[in-house]
């Protein structure tokens, strides 16, 4: 469990840095947290996010720029709503990663 906590803390540290109006993909978060193979771990960590007010998990999308169908804090529509409230525009259900991807 301790190792899992340290991995989750690395993931949460990356996600905390994503600025308002920007997104990262699960893969980008994984790479920045230290292991590009942690994409699924990122998804799990965000699903159990202990503090959504300071860990903006809604700013993490899949590699196609799509919201998570299983967004833990209100579903896919809630994630989209949060992103749109930050000025992110969706086209055909996707975020333009060239425009909104952070880094």
N, C-alpha and C positions, 0 to 999 in steps of 0.2 A: 504494500500500500504506500509506503514512503516514497518509493521510486515513482509510482504513478502521480503522487502529489507534486513531486519536483518537476515532472514532465508537464503536468497541468499548469503549474506556476509559470513555466517558460512560455507556454501557449498563451496564458492569460496576460503575461507581460507584453507579448507582441500585440495582442488584440487591443489592449489598453492604449496603445500608441496610434492606432488607426484614427486619423483625423475625421471630424464631421464632414460629410459629403464625399467620402472616399470609401473604397472597399478593398479587401484582399480576398484571394481565393483560399480554400482550405490548404492547397498545396503550397502557396506562398507563405501562409502562416506556419505550416510545418517546417519549411526550409529555414525560415527566420528563427524558429524555435530550436533549430539544431539538427533536424533530421527530415529530409524531403519525403521520407516514407511514412511519416506520421499523419497523413491526411485524414485517415479514419479516426485516429486518436484525437485530432483536432475537433472533428465532429462530435465525438463522445464528450470531450471536455466542455465544449460549448453547450451541449445538451444539459449538462449538470452544472452550468455556470452558477456559482454561489452568489454573485453580485452583479446582476445585469445593469445596474445603474452606473457602475464604474468599469465594467468589462463589456463593451458594446458588441456583443456577439452578432447583432443584426447586421454588422458591417462585413460579415464573412459570407461569401457566395461561392457557388461551385465554379468549376473551370469554364463553364459556358456563360457565367454571369447571372445564373438563375438563383432564386431564393430557395431555401430549404423547405421541402414539403412537410418536414417534421420539425419546423422551428418551434422550440420548446416553450416560447413565451407568447403564444397566441396564434401559431400557425403561419403558413406561407404568406397569407394576406397581411398579417400583422408585420412581418419582416419587411415586406414591400412598402407598407404604409410608413414605417419608421424611416426607411431609406428615402422615400419621396419627401418626407418632412424635412430631410436634410438637403434637399435640392437635387437628388439623383433622379434622372429621367429614365424610364424603362421604354424599350422598343421591342415589340414582339415578346414581351415577358422577360426580357433580359436587360442587364446593365451593360452599357458599352464599356468594356474593360479597358479599351485604349484611352478612354476619357476619364473614367472614375477609379481605375486601379491605382492604389497608392504605391509609390516607389518604382 
